[in-house]
Amino acid sequence: MLLLPTLITFALGISLLKTSTANPSQSVQKWDLSACAVVVCGPAQNGLPGRDGRDGKEGPKGEKGSQGLQGVPGLKGNPGNAGPSGPKGDKGSPGEKGVKGEGGKPNVEISLCFLVIMFPNGRIVGEKIFMTSGYEGNFDSLKQRCSQAGGQLASPRNAAENAAIQQIVVLYNKPVFLGINDIQTEGRFKYLNGENIVYSNWQTGEPNNDKGIEDCVEVYSSGKWNDKSCGEKQLIVCEF
């Protein structure tokens, strides 16, 4: 009766040895481990009665078997809760300042010529263009409209610029307000930026501040200047 357990143990050891050393894909094809499990782990059966009516002696303990194949990995668990965020790091040192690029220079002449084409009643003098939309209003409204258009009320600084404005006055047969006044200090006419005027073309006897209310400057069709009340309505001429 010792022969049967010995053979079973021997056969099981050989099967496990081959299974552990063989290629896994091949082991599945060659060895049926479930059959070995039935032999080893299945319920034990009582042996035949001995000659003296008693069970035989228990056989010797077999050697420890080799490690079995690794089981199939279990399902992936749910992700854990996010941990607390760490403290905010210190601000890094500022990098070196890059080299300043060269700015492009707009072609003023082309831009001004384009404006004259779009507004044929405009006049070009050097890098300036003088133009009108035909609108009429008081000094403040004219100044605001020119500013909104990206320019300012015409402010001639030489005879050529004054002549360009004069041509528009003749074309429309309406006087215009210049961007010049002495609102801040009587008798001291200045441009809109606060600078003292560097050119003037006053009509004889002007400026005279008639009735003490003439703080703005208008241009006649002759090109001559006259001080005028800022509340009067005149033709708009802006410079760009």
LINFEN-V719846 format. One line per field, one symbol per residue. psi: psi as a letter, one per 40 degrees, with the letter a starting at -180 (. if undefined). Layout:
psi->???
This chain:
psi->eeddddddddddddddddddeihdddddddhgddddddddeihiihiiiideeiiiihiihiihiihiihihiiihiiiiihiiiiihiihiiiiihihhihiihigdddddddddddgeeihhhbeihhiieeiiaiddddddddddeeaihhgheidddddddddddddefhiiiifhifddhheghiideeiiieiifiiheiiefhefegeihihieeeiihiiheeihihhhii.
